[in-house]
Amino acid sequence: MEQLFNNSLTRFHKNSTAIDLKDETDRYVIKTDVPGADESTLDVTLNGRQLTISIKTESETKQQDDNNNYQRNERFNGEFQRSLPLPGDVNKDGIKTEYNNGVLIITLPKT
């Protein structure tokens, strides 16, 4: 039963994050919310026009009473991963990433 519950949480977490792709004059900008991500695990791969993003995430929820006794203590470890086709070619060497306050922004200059 516990495994079923954990698998359900993982599927919900992976499918609950929106991703935005903005087509600007000289670049594409991808923005997605990935709260609790470990930036050191970020992997951005470009294969032709197919972009794949993966990053590990972790979150923790604690509830304690006045005596610091746990009423609830939950932890989640997972991985955000998305692959998406890009509308045009990009300069692979010019890809930039920025992660700040749970928001991942990837800038891909057009060729």
C-alpha positions as CSV (number, residue, x, y, z in Angstrom):
1,M,0.0,0.0,0.0
2,E,2.8,2.4,0.9
3,Q,4.5,1.8,-2.5
4,L,1.2,2.6,-4.3
5,F,0.9,5.8,-2.3
6,N,4.5,6.9,-3.1
7,N,4.1,6.1,-6.8
8,S,1.0,8.2,-6.9
9,L,2.8,11.1,-5.3
10,T,5.6,10.8,-7.8
11,R,3.3,10.8,-10.8
12,F,1.4,13.8,-9.4
13,H,4.6,15.7,-8.8
14,K,6.0,15.0,-12.3
15,N,2.8,16.0,-14.0
16,S,1.9,19.0,-11.9
17,T,4.6,21.4,-13.2
18,A,3.8,23.7,-16.1
19,I,6.4,24.7,-18.6
20,D,6.3,27.9,-20.8
21,L,8.2,28.3,-24.1
22,K,8.4,31.9,-25.4
23,D,9.5,32.5,-28.9
24,E,11.4,35.9,-28.9
25,T,13.1,37.6,-31.9
26,D,16.6,36.2,-31.2
27,R,16.0,33.4,-28.7
28,Y,13.6,30.9,-27.1
29,V,13.0,31.3,-23.4
30,I,11.8,28.4,-21.3
31,K,10.4,29.0,-17.8
32,T,9.2,26.4,-15.4
33,D,8.5,26.2,-11.6
34,V,10.7,23.5,-10.0
35,P,10.5,24.2,-6.2
36,G,13.0,22.5,-4.0
37,A,15.3,21.6,-6.9
38,D,19.0,21.0,-6.5
39,E,20.6,23.2,-9.2
40,S,23.8,21.1,-9.2
41,T,21.8,18.2,-10.6
42,L,20.4,20.2,-13.6
43,D,20.9,18.5,-17.0
44,V,19.9,20.3,-20.2
45,T,20.4,18.2,-23.4
46,L,19.8,19.3,-26.9
47,N,19.5,16.7,-29.7
48,G,18.6,18.5,-32.9
49,R,15.5,20.4,-32.0
50,Q,14.6,18.2,-29.0
51,L,15.4,19.7,-25.6
52,T,15.4,17.5,-22.5
53,I,15.5,19.0,-19.0
54,S,16.0,17.1,-15.8
55,I,16.7,18.2,-12.3
56,K,16.3,16.5,-8.9
57,T,13.8,17.9,-6.4
58,E,13.3,17.6,-2.7
59,S,10.8,19.0,-0.3
60,E,10.0,18.5,3.4
61,T,6.9,19.3,5.4
62,K,7.0,19.3,9.2
63,Q,4.2,19.9,11.7
64,Q,5.1,19.9,15.4
65,D,3.2,20.6,18.6
66,D,4.4,23.1,21.3
67,N,6.8,20.4,22.8
68,N,8.5,19.8,19.4
69,N,6.8,16.4,19.1
70,Y,6.1,15.5,15.5
71,Q,2.5,15.4,14.4
72,R,3.5,14.9,10.8
73,N,6.8,14.9,9.0
74,E,6.9,14.2,5.2
75,R,9.7,14.2,2.7
76,F,9.6,13.9,-1.0
77,N,12.5,13.2,-3.4
78,G,11.9,13.1,-7.1
79,E,13.0,14.2,-10.4
80,F,11.5,16.8,-12.8
81,Q,12.1,15.7,-16.4
82,R,10.6,17.1,-19.6
83,S,11.4,16.8,-23.3
84,L,10.0,19.2,-25.7
85,P,10.4,20.1,-29.4
86,L,11.7,23.5,-30.2
87,P,10.2,25.5,-33.1
88,G,13.6,26.2,-34.7
89,D,17.4,25.7,-34.5
90,V,19.4,27.0,-31.6
91,N,23.0,27.8,-30.9
92,K,23.9,24.9,-28.6
93,D,27.0,26.7,-27.2
94,G,25.0,29.7,-26.1
95,I,22.4,28.0,-23.9
96,K,22.1,29.7,-20.5
97,T,20.3,28.5,-17.3
98,E,19.2,30.4,-14.3
99,Y,17.6,29.0,-11.2
100,N,16.2,31.4,-8.6
101,N,13.5,30.9,-5.9
102,G,12.2,27.7,-7.4
103,V,12.0,29.1,-11.0
104,L,14.2,27.6,-13.7
105,I,14.8,29.8,-16.8
106,I,16.6,28.4,-19.9
107,T,17.6,30.8,-22.6
108,L,18.4,29.3,-26.1
109,P,19.8,31.7,-28.7
110,K,18.5,31.1,-32.2
111,T,20.9,30.4,-35.0
